[in-house]
Amino acid sequence: MDLFGIGNAIKACAKIYFRSAIQTGRTTALIHSLKAGDRVYLETYEQARWFESRLKDLGVEGVVCMAWRERDIGDNFKCGKAEGKAVLDHGLIEAMYLKAIDDCSQRIQMIENDLSAKPRVGDAESPETVRILRNQMWRVS
């Protein structure tokens, strides 16, 4: 358990930054930087279709828009390399950072659990801690 709240503080700071960047022109700047042969990865299929319509409205052609596959990461690489540059949309990057913070917090909890004795009588365990203990997914070799 992160007794100091560091993970939550980092996540809150990231969310504040992400919110402060709304309506600053990131999407428009990205669109104007794209050339034929470039590929843009977005967080969802719906966002990819929306982005394609924005490209069409602004007369940008030859750019491929794809939804990022979180569950099957390898699928993102099956299309090979882009003819031009590959770009991750800011929404996808933000989601990746938030997931990385959560993953790190979970790893810290697993390490503490693996290095701890069994809980003392009366210590409360969260369902998440119980799941982690049962799965014993984190091992330091």
LUMDREN-214419 format. One line per 5 residues: number of its first residue (from 1); for each residue x, y, z of N, C-alpha, C. Coordinates in pm, 1 decimal, always signed. Example, Ala and Ser with C-alpha at 12.3 -4.5 7.8 and 13.67 -1.06 7.14 Angstrom:
BEGIN
1) +1319.0/-569.0/+780.0/+1230.0/-450.0/+780.0/+1320.0/-330.0/+780.0 | +1285.0/-225.0/+708.0/+1367.0/-106.0/+714.0/+1290.0/+3.0/+787.0
END
This chain:
BEGIN
1) +84.7/-117.0/+0.0/+0.0/+0.0/+0.0/+89.3/+123.4/+0.0 | +59.9/+214.3/-83.2/+132.6/+341.4/-90.7/+82.6/+430.6/+22.7 | +143.0/+412.4/+140.1/+98.7/+486.9/+259.0/+112.7/+637.5/+241.3 | +199.2/+678.2/+151.1/+229.8/+820.1/+134.6/+143.1/+888.1/+29.3 | +66.4/+809.6/-46.0/-22.1/+865.8/-147.3/+49.4/+918.7/-270.2
6) +171.3/+871.0/-294.1/+250.6/+922.6/-405.5/+184.1/+891.5/-539.2 | +137.7/+767.4/-555.5/+73.0/+729.4/-681.1/-49.6/+813.3/-710.0 | -132.4/+833.5/-608.8/-252.5/+915.5/-627.7/-216.4/+1059.8/-659.6 | -111.9/+1111.6/-596.1/-69.2/+1249.4/-622.8/-18.9/+1264.0/-765.9 | +59.6/+1167.1/-811.8/+111.2/+1172.1/-949.1/-3.7/+1164.7/-1049.0
11) -98.8/+1075.8/-1022.4/-213.7/+1061.4/-1112.9/-297.0/+1189.5/-1114.6 | -317.5/+1250.9/-998.6/-394.3/+1376.6/-991.9/-322.9/+1487.0/-1069.4 | -190.8/+1494.7/-1055.4/-114.9/+1596.3/-1130.5/-128.6/+1574.5/-1281.0 | -120.2/+1449.0/-1322.2/-133.8/+1418.0/-1464.9/-272.1/+1459.8/-1514.8 | -376.2/+1427.6/-1438.5/-512.2/+1463.2/-1479.6/-530.5/+1615.0/-1486.0
16) -470.8/+1686.8/-1392.2/-478.5/+1833.4/-1395.8/-411.3/+1885.4/-1522.2 | -295.4/+1831.7/-1554.0/-226.3/+1874.4/-1675.9/-310.9/+1842.5/-1799.5 | -366.5/+1721.7/-1805.1/-446.5/+1683.2/-1921.4/-565.5/+1776.6/-1938.2 | -632.4/+1809.9/-1828.5/-747.4/+1900.4/-1836.0/-705.5/+2041.0/-1879.9 | -589.3/+2084.4/-1833.2/-544.6/+2219.8/-1868.2/-507.8/+2231.1/-2016.0
21) -483.2/+2118.4/-2079.8/-444.7/+2120.4/-2221.0/-564.0/+2113.0/-2316.2 | -685.3/+2099.9/-2260.5/-805.1/+2093.1/-2345.5/-824.5/+2227.9/-2415.2 | -864.4/+2221.8/-2540.9/-892.9/+2340.6/-2623.1/-769.1/+2428.9/-2646.5 | -652.2/+2363.6/-2654.8/-529.7/+2439.9/-2682.1/-483.4/+2425.4/-2826.4 | -558.4/+2348.0/-2906.8/-524.3/+2334.4/-3048.1/-434.8/+2216.9/-3081.2
26) -422.5/+2120.4/-2990.4/-336.4/+2004.3/-3017.7/-382.5/+1925.1/-3138.6 | -512.9/+1900.2/-3148.4/-564.4/+1821.0/-3259.8/-545.1/+1894.2/-3391.6 | -574.9/+2022.8/-3393.4/-557.7/+2102.0/-3515.6/-411.2/+2106.2/-3555.9 | -321.6/+2124.6/-3458.9/-178.1/+2127.7/-3488.5/-132.4/+1992.7/-3543.7 | -184.1/+1884.2/-3486.7/-150.2/+1751.1/-3535.7/-195.7/+1735.4/-3679.8
31) -318.8/+1772.7/-3708.2/-372.4/+1758.8/-3844.1/-287.9/+1835.5/-3943.5 | -248.7/+1957.5/-3909.0/-168.4/+2038.2/-4001.1/-26.4/+1984.6/-4019.2 | +18.8/+1899.5/-3928.5/+153.8/+1844.1/-3940.8/+157.8/+1715.8/-4023.8 | +41.1/+1658.9/-4053.5/+35.1/+1529.7/-4120.7/+51.5/+1541.5/-4271.5 | +111.7/+1437.4/-4326.8/+131.9/+1427.0/-4471.5/+83.5/+1289.7/-4517.6
36) +62.8/+1275.5/-4647.4/+21.9/+1146.6/-4703.8/+124.6/+1040.6/-4663.5 | +73.7/+923.4/-4623.1/+160.0/+814.3/-4579.4/+175.8/+806.2/-4428.4 | +133.4/+910.6/-4357.9/+140.5/+908.2/-4211.7/+27.9/+821.3/-4156.3 | +47.4/+774.7/-4035.4/-53.9/+693.3/-3967.6/-74.6/+750.2/-3827.8 | -202.2/+767.0/-3789.8/-236.7/+819.2/-3658.4/-312.2/+710.6/-3582.1
41) -265.5/+683.1/-3459.8/-332.8/+587.9/-3372.2/-413.4/+666.5/-3269.8 | -540.5/+627.2/-3254.4/-629.3/+692.0/-3158.4/-679.8/+586.8/-3060.0 | -737.2/+633.4/-2950.8/-775.8/+544.0/-2842.0/-887.8/+447.3/-2878.8 | -986.5/+491.6/-2956.4/-1099.8/+406.0/-2990.5/-1129.6/+413.5/-3140.6 | -1208.4/+317.4/-3185.6/-1251.8/+314.5/-3325.2/-1332.9/+439.1/-3358.5
46) -1420.9/+478.7/-3267.6/-1505.3/+596.7/-3290.5/-1419.8/+722.7/-3305.6 | -1316.9/+735.2/-3222.7/-1227.8/+851.1/-3233.7/-1151.6/+850.1/-3366.0 | -1112.7/+731.2/-3409.8/-1041.6/+720.4/-3537.8/-1132.6/+764.1/-3652.6 | -1259.9/+723.5/-3651.0/-1353.5/+764.7/-3755.4/-1377.0/+915.8/-3749.2 | -1391.1/+971.0/-3627.8/-1409.9/+1115.3/-3612.3/-1288.3/+1190.6/-3667.3
51) -1169.2/+1141.0/-3635.9/-1047.0/+1206.4/-3681.8/-1038.6/+1202.1/-3834.2 | -1076.9/+1089.2/-3893.0/-1080.2/+1079.2/-4039.5/-1171.7/+1185.5/-4100.0 | -1287.2/+1208.2/-4037.4/-1379.8/+1309.2/-4090.3/-1320.6/+1449.2/-4078.2 | -1246.6/+1476.0/-3970.4/-1178.8/+1606.1/-3955.6/-1072.9/+1622.7/-4064.1 | -998.5/+1517.0/-4092.4/-897.3/+1523.2/-4198.4/-962.7/+1555.5/-4332.7
56) -1074.1/+1487.2/-4359.5/-1145.8/+1509.1/-4485.1/-1196.2/+1653.0/-4493.5 | -1253.1/+1703.2/-4383.2/-1303.8/+1841.1/-4380.7/-1194.3/+1942.8/-4409.1 | -1072.5/+1912.2/-4366.1/-960.4/+2005.5/-4384.2/-878.1/+1974.3/-4509.4 | -923.2/+1877.8/-4588.8/-857.5/+1847.5/-4715.5/-725.8/+1771.8/-4703.7 | -705.5/+1702.8/-4592.4/-583.2/+1623.7/-4574.1/-611.7/+1482.0/-4622.5
61) -532.6/+1435.1/-4719.4/-556.5/+1303.2/-4777.8/-436.7/+1212.2/-4756.4 | -462.8/+1081.7/-4761.7/-355.6/+983.9/-4756.0/-305.3/+950.7/-4616.5 | -377.0/+993.8/-4514.9/-339.4/+963.9/-4376.8/-427.8/+850.2/-4327.3 | -366.7/+748.9/-4267.8/-440.2/+633.6/-4216.4/-466.0/+654.8/-4067.8 | -591.0/+632.2/-4026.3/-629.4/+644.8/-3885.4/-666.0/+506.7/-3833.0
66) -608.0/+470.8/-3719.4/-632.8/+338.5/-3662.5/-662.4/+349.2/-3514.2 | -748.0/+259.3/-3466.2/-775.4/+249.4/-3323.0/-667.4/+162.5/-3259.4 | -615.1/+206.9/-3146.4/-511.5/+133.0/-3073.9/-573.1/+10.5/-3008.4 | -507.3/-103.0/-3022.7/-555.2/-227.3/-2963.5/-485.7/-249.6/-2830.1 | -554.1/-220.9/-2721.6/-495.7/-233.5/-2588.0/-480.1/-380.1/-2547.5
71) -580.8/-461.1/-2576.9/-576.9/-601.5/-2533.4/-474.9/-683.2/-2610.5 | -468.3/-662.2/-2740.5/-375.9/-738.2/-2824.4/-274.8/-641.0/-2884.6 | -177.8/-602.3/-2801.8/-81.0/-500.1/-2842.4/-14.3/-537.2/-2974.4 | +11.9/-664.8/-2995.3/+77.3/-709.3/-3118.5/+0.4/-673.7/-3244.1 | -132.3/-663.6/-3232.8/-214.0/-627.9/-3348.7/-178.1/-490.5/-3404.0
76) -129.0/-401.8/-3317.7/-92.8/-267.3/-3362.3/+26.8/-268.6/-3457.8 | +101.1/-375.9/-3456.3/+221.8/-383.8/-3538.0/+203.8/-472.2/-3661.8 | +87.4/-536.2/-3674.7/+62.7/-626.6/-3787.7/+58.4/-554.2/-3921.7 | +23.2/-426.5/-3920.7/+16.7/-350.8/-4046.0/+155.4/-304.7/-4090.8 | +256.0/-335.3/-4014.1/+390.6/-291.2/-4047.9/+408.3/-143.8/-4018.1
81) +514.9/-91.4/-4067.8/+545.5/+49.4/-4043.2/+465.6/+138.2/-4137.4 | +440.2/+258.2/-4091.3/+373.0/+356.8/-4176.2/+467.7/+396.3/-4288.6 | +411.4/+441.1/-4400.6/+494.9/+492.1/-4509.7/+566.1/+619.7/-4465.9 | +498.7/+696.1/-4384.1/+556.6/+818.1/-4328.2/+578.3/+799.2/-4179.4 | +537.1/+898.7/-4102.2/+553.1/+886.6/-3956.7/+428.7/+826.3/-3893.6
86) +449.0/+760.3/-3780.6/+338.7/+709.0/-3700.1/+326.2/+800.4/-3579.5 | +202.0/+840.3/-3548.4/+177.5/+934.3/-3440.0/+70.2/+877.8/-3348.0 | +95.7/+886.0/-3217.3/-6.8/+850.9/-3119.7/-78.6/+979.5/-3081.8 | -210.5/+979.9/-3093.0/-292.0/+1096.1/-3058.5/-276.1/+1128.1/-2910.1 | -294.1/+1253.9/-2875.3/-275.9/+1295.5/-2736.0/-368.9/+1223.2/-2639.9
91) -490.0/+1190.6/-2682.5/-582.0/+1116.6/-2596.0/-529.9/+977.8/-2564.1 | -471.0/+912.7/-2664.1/-412.6/+780.7/-2644.1/-291.1/+789.3/-2552.6 | -207.8/+889.5/-2572.7/-89.3/+906.9/-2487.8/-131.1/+930.7/-2343.0 | -232.2/+1013.1/-2322.7/-280.8/+1039.5/-2186.5/-330.1/+910.5/-2121.3 | -405.4/+830.5/-2195.3/-456.0/+703.8/-2141.5/-341.1/+610.1/-2106.9
96) -237.0/+609.8/-2191.3/-120.7/+524.2/-2164.0/-48.3/+567.3/-2037.0 | -34.1/+697.9/-2016.8/+30.8/+745.9/-1894.6/-50.7/+710.0/-1770.5 | -181.5/+728.0/-1775.8/-265.1/+694.2/-1660.2/-259.0/+544.9/-1629.3 | -259.0/+463.3/-1733.1/-248.7/+318.1/-1712.7/-112.9/+282.6/-1653.3 | -7.1/+347.7/-1699.0/+126.6/+320.0/-1645.8/+135.3/+354.5/-1497.3
101) +71.7/+463.9/-1457.6/+69.9/+501.7/-1315.8/-4.6/+395.2/-1235.0 | -120.0/+351.7/-1284.5/-197.0/+247.4/-1215.2/-117.9/+116.8/-1207.8 | -53.1/+79.0/-1318.4/+26.2/-44.3/-1321.2/+140.8/-37.9/-1220.6 | +205.9/+77.1/-1211.6/+315.2/+94.0/-1116.9/+265.0/+82.3/-973.7 | +152.4/+145.0/-944.6/+93.7/+135.7/-810.2/+61.7/-9.3/-775.5
106) +9.8/-82.2/-871.3/-23.7/-222.9/-848.9/+102.9/-305.8/-825.0 | +209.4/-278.2/-902.1/+335.6/-351.0/-882.2/+393.0/-324.5/-743.7 | +385.4/-198.7/-698.1/+434.1/-165.6/-564.3/+356.3/-244.4/-459.7 | +223.7/-251.1/-476.0/+140.8/-327.9/-382.4/+179.5/-475.1/-384.7 | +202.7/-529.8/-501.8/+240.5/-671.0/-512.4/+375.1/-698.0/-446.3
111) +470.0/-608.3/-465.9/+601.5/-624.9/-402.5/+586.5/-624.0/-250.8 | +510.9/-527.2/-199.2/+489.4/-520.8/-54.4/+421.4/-647.5/-3.7 | +323.5/-696.3/-77.1/+254.3/-818.8/-36.0/+348.9/-938.0/-35.1 | +431.9/-949.3/-137.8/+524.2/-1061.8/-147.3/+631.3/-1057.3/-38.8 | +664.9/-938.8/+7.4/+768.5/-925.2/+109.1/+712.3/-921.0/+250.4
116) +581.0/-929.8/+264.7/+516.3/-921.9/+395.1/+476.6/-1059.6/+445.7 | +467.8/-1069.6/+578.9/+412.7/-1189.8/+640.2/+262.4/-1189.7/+612.6 | +197.9/-1297.8/+647.8/+52.6/-1301.9/+633.1/-7.4/-1188.7/+715.3 | -120.4/-1135.3/+671.9/-182.9/-1026.3/+747.3/-214.6/-1068.5/+890.9 | -198.3/-974.2/+982.0/-231.4/-1000.5/+1122.3/-382.3/-1007.5/+1137.5
121) -425.6/-1074.1/+1240.0/-568.2/-1082.8/+1270.9/-619.5/-941.0/+1292.3 | -728.0/-908.8/+1226.9/-786.8/-776.5/+1240.6/-744.4/-679.2/+1131.8 | -636.0/-710.7/+1057.0/-596.1/-623.6/+945.6/-697.5/-640.4/+833.5 | -742.4/-529.4/+780.9/-840.1/-534.3/+671.4/-766.5/-550.2/+539.7 | -816.3/-636.8/+455.1/-762.0/-654.3/+321.8/-866.2/-613.9/+220.2
126) -822.7/-538.1/+123.0/-914.3/-500.4/+16.4/-932.0/-618.9/-77.6 | -1040.9/-621.7/-154.1/-1058.6/-728.7/-253.2/-943.2/-732.1/-353.3 | -887.2/-615.9/-384.6/-776.0/-610.7/-478.4/-653.1/-679.5/-420.4 | -625.6/-656.1/-292.9/-511.1/-720.3/-228.0/-529.8/-871.7/-225.1 | -650.1/-915.6/-194.6/-679.1/-1058.7/-191.9/-655.4/-1118.2/-330.2
131) -701.5/-1049.5/-435.0/-682.0/-1099.4/-571.7/-533.5/-1108.4/-604.5 | -458.1/-1006.1/-568.7/-314.8/-1004.7/-597.0/-245.5/-1118.9/-523.4 | -280.6/-1137.0/-397.8/-218.9/-1245.0/-320.6/-249.0/-1381.6/-380.3 | -372.3/-1397.9/-426.6/-409.4/-1526.9/-485.7/-333.9/-1552.9/-615.1 | -319.7/-1450.2/-696.2/-255.9/-1468.8/-827.0/-104.9/-1468.5/-820.4
136) -47.3/-1399.8/-721.5/+97.5/-1391.5/-706.9/+165.6/-1364.5/-841.4 | +117.2/-1255.3/-907.7/+166.1/-1224.7/-1042.0/+304.3/-1159.5/-1041.4 | +346.3/-1099.5/-930.9/+471.5/-1024.2/-932.0/+580.1/-1106.4/-864.3 | +685.9/-1130.1/-933.1/+800.2/-1201.0/-879.2/+926.4/-1124.2/-914.8 | +1012.6/-1105.6/-819.3/+1142.8/-1045.3/-844.5/+1241.1/-1159.3/-855.3
141) +1313.8/-1168.4/-967.9/+1407.1/-1278.1/-985.6/+1548.3/-1230.2/-965.5
END
